[in-house]
Amino acid sequence: MAKGKRDVSKQSLWQRRIRAQRSSGLSVRAFCERERVSEPSFYAWRRTLAERDADGPSVKRAALQRAERRRVPAFVSLTAGAAASWPGGLHTALELVHPSGNVLRIAAGCDQRTLAMVLAALSSAQGEAGRC
């Protein structure tokens, strides 16, 4: 097998062995003697699998964070029209209809960073609603 590639069947075998030892009530030594497997190999695989389990979520989380930074929000078509007034005399410079159905009325001079945070929150809320 090429270096760096994982043997999935071997990994699965050791996962089963480790679960079996835990549920057997036997010590690692007694279990390994009964199953005729190397005690050092048992400990090495238990450590390796624990490290892989510990690394898994953080590796996935980092990949998701990179994907989020690259993602560009998608919107429906935008048409310009006359400025509308909000209660309180504020004027809408721009109105966006988000794919979720939310309508954003953006005043002239709106802070770009604040708008980006609102759009990110809408996207997150839409993703969470889709998972229910």
Secondary structure as GFF3:
##gff-version 3
##sequence-region A 1 132
A	DSSP	alpha_helix	8	24	.	.	.	ID=ss1
A	DSSP	alpha_helix	28	35	.	.	.	ID=ss2
A	DSSP	alpha_helix	39	70	.	.	.	ID=ss3
A	DSSP	beta_strand	92	97	.	.	.	ID=ss4
A	DSSP	beta_strand	103	107	.	.	.	ID=ss5
A	DSSP	alpha_helix	112	131	.	.	.	ID=ss6
###
